[in-house]
Amino acid sequence: TAPILSLVVVDRVLYTGSDDCSIRQWEWHSGAQTREYRGHADGVTDLKVAGENLYSCSFDTTVRMWGIKSGQCVRICTADAG
């Protein structure tokens, strides 16, 4: 397990972003992991939930939008290193 760098709680769901590039979804009361999101190439530094989407940013200089119901990455924005 890698250190947790970010988290957000929405209703009874906890999302954690870790140094191992993963985002995990947890059922808050039972502590059961219910999903894992993969796609970042470096640690996940921040998470936000808006509507049916989860947004994540990472040391890999990307922001990803994930569909919460599908668990799939639906958009990637890359920061300009300028």
Secondary structure, DSSP 8 states (H G I E B T S, - for coil): ---EEEEEEETTEEEEEETTSEEEEEETTT--EEEEEE--SS-EEEEEEETTEEEEEETTSEEEEEETTT--EEEEEE----
